[in-house]
């Protein structure tokens, strides 16, 4: 015959023994806590990278504007030089019948200098200071600026992904923790679902690079 007092003692001790389900809940809460820390730190690191990208974007934009301004200044300078060449040619034509060799030599020197400068402006992009060279540099900086903006946009999506994952994990861990304290299994299931969603999102990002 079984001892009633012994059975009663077993019934009293069972509530204090953690069941397998709540052992899983405890492990789930620990795992969620670790992933929350990881997600938060990673989001912060990407935030720092984003700040650096903003700085680089501004630098590229300023350089692009500088090269564009130089290009426009050289184009204006070309027009002024061409006007001066025309004036010198008129002067030479007016003095063609005179014997002022010194004036003609000075005019020819000016013409040679002006035309040499204009030839430099119309050289290809490999020649430093040419219009093509200035335009090429402006286009490079503009391209780098646009690339940086795209990188900033992608980094923002990554930060949003990690922040969302952190929120889902915190909510999941909170519900699971509440379930463990109250010994209410029904509270744990939504925690598993929400926390699991966070895990799925972070795994998809790590494997495929997909962001939210």
C-alpha positions, 0 to 999 in steps of 0.5 A: 500500500502506498504511503499517503503522506509520501505522495502528499510530499511529492505533490508539494515538491513538484511545483518547485521543480522547473519543467522541461518547457520552462527550461526551454523558456529560460534558454530562450530568454538567455539567447534573446538577451545575447542577440539583443546585445549583438544587434544593439552594438552592431546598429551602433557601429553602423551608425558610426560608419554612417556618420563617416559616410556623411562627412565623406559625402560633404567632402566629395560635394565640395570638391565637385563644386570647386572643380565645376567653379574652376571649369566655369572660370576657365570657360569665362577666361577663354572668352576674355582671352579670345576677345583680347586676341581679336583686339590684338589682331585689330591692333596689328592690322592697324599698325601693319603699314607702320614701322613700329617693330617693337609694338608688333613684336609685343603684340605677337608675343601676346598672341602667342601667349594667349593662343598657347593658353587656349590650346592648353584649355582645349587639350584632352583630359590628361593635360592638367588644367584643361577644360576636359581635365577639370570636367573629368575631375568634377564628374569623378567627385560627383560620381563619388558623391552619388555612390556615398549617398547610395551607401548611406541609404543602404547603411540606414536600411541595415541600421533599421533592420538591426533596430527592428530585430532588437525590438522584436527580441526584447519583446519576445524575451520580455514575454518569455520572461513573464511566462517563466515568472508567472508559470503561464505557458500561454504568455510564452508562445507569443514571445516565441513567435515575436522573438523567432521573427527577429531571429528570422530577420537577422538570419535573412540579412546575414545570409542574403543581405536582405533588409527591411 
